[in-house]
C-alpha cells in the first residue's frame, strides 16, 4: 500500500502538469490553423506544399507522442484514483477516464481524416514540373487553387485535432477545481 499512498500524493501534481501542458499543446496545434496555414497560403511557389508537409512532420514528431503520453497518463491515474481508500476521492476517476478517452480520439482522427489529405497534398504538382529556370518554382493557377482548397479542408480537420486535447484538459481542469486539489 505504501506505493499507492505515494502515488495518491503525486497524482495531483501530475494532473496539473498535464492540464497546463495540454493547454499549451492545444495552443500550438491551433496556431497551425490561425497562423501557419494562412502564411503558407500566401506562398505562390511550389515550396508551399513542402512547408505544410514539414509543419505536419514536426507536429507529428512532437504533438502526437505528447498526446498519446497524456492519454496514457490520464488512463493510469484514473485507474489509480479508483483505488483510493476515500470514496469521495475514488469517485473522481470517471472524469480522468473521460479525458483519457477524449485524447484517444486524436489518433484515429489523424489517421482517417488528416494523414490521407496530407498524402494528396504531397502529390500536388507532381508530374507538372516545368523545364528549368525560375518558372519551375511557381505553382500553376490550378495547382494553387487545389492547394488552397486542400489547406482549407486540412484546417477544418485539424481544428478537431487541436480541440480534442483542449477538451480533455478542460475536463480534468474542471474536475480539479471542483475537488479543490
Secondary structure, DSSP 8 states (H G I E B T S, - for coil): -HHHHHHHHHHHHHHHHHHHHHHHHHHHHHHIIIIIHHHHHH--BTHHHHHHHHHHHHHIIIIIHHHHHHHHHHHHHHHHHTT-SSHHHHTTHHHHHHHHHHHHHHHHHIIIIIHHHHHHHHTTTTT---SSTGGGGB--HHHHHHHHHHHHHHHHHHHHHHHHHHHHHHHHHHHHHHHT-
